[in-house]
């Protein structure tokens, strides 16, 4: 067990570990129980400690997340903000993004991997780093939440959030903290965000599903519609349709919601759409660029 408020560095293998949050702070963070449940983690196809690296690499290929990251990197470079220097991988999970970026981009000097799942950060993560040959002096494993980064103001050149932003129960607080630590010339890469159609399409889909739920047996409902939304009404409010997942903490936003959040917290955004990928990404720049 970690000691409360312990901040002195340790290491896992050759990789340095810093404790940015105390156990009570981490334990009180939203959705902690799910993301720190090792038994649930073992059931996931990418759990390398159970099934090796084939599952992880197949997952990344199937979802198109690597292609989306590459597109974000290319767009950032086109905008004059090529990724380099010191970065932070927030909610870094098993550190696949950190590994990929450090192996492909020689101009990156260090990445702080921030994660509140001990199992992911200190067990799976180092195994991923070693597998892909990541040098120990280029990574710092930081156990803590992305709301409280122990980094100086304007100290990082880039931030990456991979399948992470939509898990923030306080997205405004997260964006404000990113803005604090990011250099004025920095860039934020956001990938793996749910791609939600416009409100009219959402209402139409919900209506069809709810009618189906009244006339079709349960097995047929799952066959035709997949999982049902959290809404229980034929004519729900938009808030009901976009209600967060109560277990995993997935939040669902329309494009206009993303635009508003980014703009409010001082970021211009460039949307990234990846062929064959169910997710969308964004390149965020401190508010001097034109959103697209």
N, C-alpha and C positions, 0 to 999 in steps of 0.2 A: 504493500500500500504506500501511496505517496504521503509524505508529511505535509500538513497544512502549511501553505505559504512558502513551501520550499522552492527556492529559485536557483540554487547553485547547480551548475551543469553536471550532467552525467554523460554516459555514452552507451549506445547499443551497438556492439561490434566496434567499428571505428567511427560511427556517426554520433556527433555531439547532440545531446538532448538538453533542452532548457524547459523549465516549468513556469509557464506564464500565468497560470491560474491555479488557485488552491482547489483541493477536492470539493469543498462545499460550493465554490463558484461554478465548477464544471458540472457538478451533480444537479445544480438548480437550473441549468440551461435547458431550454425547450427541447423536447424529443430525445433527451439523454438516454432514457431507458432503452429505446429501440436501437440507437446507433452504437451503444456500448454493450449490446447483448451478443456475446461471442457465439452462442448457439445459433442464433438467427444468422449471423454472418457466415457461419460454416455452410449454410444451405444455399448460399448465393453462388452462381456459376463461376464467378471470377475469383473465388476464394482459393488462392494459390497454395495455401498450406494443406488443403485437402485434395486439390485436383491438379496442382502444377500450374504452369503458365499458359497452357492451351486455352483454358476457359477465359482468362483475362484477355488474351489477345483476340480471341474470337468475339468477345463482347465488344471490344473497341472497334473491331472491323465491322461488325454487324450494325452497330449504332451510328457509325460514321463520325465518331467523336474525334478521332485523330485527324481526319480530313478537315473537320471544322476548325480544329486548333491550327492546322496549317494555313487555312484560309485567313484566320484572324491574324496570324503572324505576318502573312503576306500583305494584308490590308494595312496593318500598323506600319510596316516598312514603306508602303506606298504613300502613307500620310506623313512620312518623315519622322516616325517614332518607332524605329526598329528596336526590337527587344534586345537589351544588353544590360550589363552591370548587375546590380543587386535587385532581387525580386522577392515577392511573397506569394506563396501558393496557399490560398485560404480555404479551409475545409479540404485539405489536400488528400484525405482518404488514404488510399494505398500508395500514393506518390507516383502514379504512372505519368502524370503530367510533368512533375519535376524531373523524373528520369528521362523522359523523351526530350524535354527542352534542353537539359544539360548535355545530353549526348549529341544533339543536333546543332546547338548554337554555342560556338566557342567563345563568344563575347560575353556570355553570362558568367559572372564571377562567383555568385552565391545565391542560393534560394533558401528562404525561411519557410519550412513546411509547417503550417499551423493546423492543428486538428485536435478535437476533444475526445475522440475515441482512442483510448489507450491501446486497445487490441490492434486497430488499424495502424496507428502511428509507430508503436514500439515493437510490434511483432511482424505484421505483414509488410509494412513500409520498408524497413531495412532489408528484408529479403528481396523485395522488388529492386531496390537501389543496387544491391550487390549483383543481382542477376544481370542487370543492364550495365554493369561496370561503372557506376557513378562514383567519382572520387569523393572521399570522405570530407575533404576540406571545402567542398562546394555546397554542402547541405547542413542546415541546422534544423533538427526536429524539435518543434515547439508545441508542448502540450498545453492547450488553452483554447479559448473561444476567439472567434474573429471579431468580436465586439471590443476587445481589449488587447490591442497589439502593443507589445513592449518594444516599440521601435520609436526613434526620435521623429519629430516632425520633418516632413519633406526629405526622407532618408532612402526611399526605394525608387528604383527606375521603372518597375513594372509590378503589376498585381495580376494574378490569374485566379479565376473562380471557375472550376470545372464541375458541372452538375451540382453547384453549391449555392448560387445566389437565391434560388427559389426555396431553399431550406431556411432562410433567415426569417424568423418571426418578427424581426424589427429591421426591415430592409433600409429604412432611412438612417438608422443608427449605424448599420454596417457601411453604407456609402459615406457617411460623415467620417468614420474612422479611416476608410480607405483614402479619402480626400486629405486627411491630416498627414498620413505617412507618405503619400505620393509626392514626388518632385513635380514642380510645375511643368517640366518637360516630359513627364512620365506617361504611361499608358496602362489601361486596364483591359484585360481580355476576359470576356465572359462567354463560356460555352456550355452546351447541354441544357439550355433553358426550354421549358415546355413551349411548344408552338401551338397556341390556342387560336381558333378561328374567331371571326368577329362575333359580336353579341347575337346578331340575327341567326347565324348558323348554329350557335350554341342553343338558342331557344328552340330552333327547329329540331335539332337532334334530341333534345330533352323531351319534346312533345312526342316524337315517334317512339322513344324508349318507354315513356310512361304509358302510352297506349298499348305498346307491346307487353308491358308488365301486367296489364289487365286481361289480356286475351291469350297469352302464351304461357306454357309451363316453364318452370325455372330453368331447366336444362336448355330449352329452346331460346330463352332470353339470353343466356350466356353465349350460346352459339351465334346468335344474330348480332348482339349488341356488345359483347364483352362485359366488362364490369360496369355496373350502373353508377351514375353520379350520386353524390350525397343528397341531392334534391329529392323531395318526396312529393312534389306538387307538379301538376300539369303546367302551371303558370308561376314559376318561382321568380324570386327577385334575382338580379344579377349576382348579388352577394351569395345567395344560396348555390347558384351554379358554379361559382368560383371558390367555394368553401375549401379551406386547406384540409389536407389529409390529417386526421387527428393522431395517427400513429407515427408516420414517417416525417410529417411536417412539410410535405410538398405544398407549395403555394402556387396558385394559378393566376396568371395575369394576361390581360389583353395587351396588344402592342402599345396602345395609348397609355396604359398604366406604366409600362417600362419607360416610355418617353417622359412621362411626368416625373417619375422618381429620379431618373438620371438628371433631367434638367433642374429640378428643385435643388439637387445637391451639387450643382456646379459642373456637370459633365455634358459634353456633346457626345452623341452616339452615332455609330455606323453599324447598321444591322447586317448580319452575316447569315445567308441562307445556303444550306449545303444540300446538293442533290442526293436524294435517297436517305437523308437523315431526318428523323422525326423531331429533332431539336433545332433551335435557332441559337445564334451567338451574337455578341455585340463587341465592338471595339469602342472603348470609352476614352475620351481625352478631356483634360481640364478645359473648362468652358471658353475655348477660343476658336473652336471648329464648328462647322455647320452640320447639324444632324441630318441623316439620310435614312 
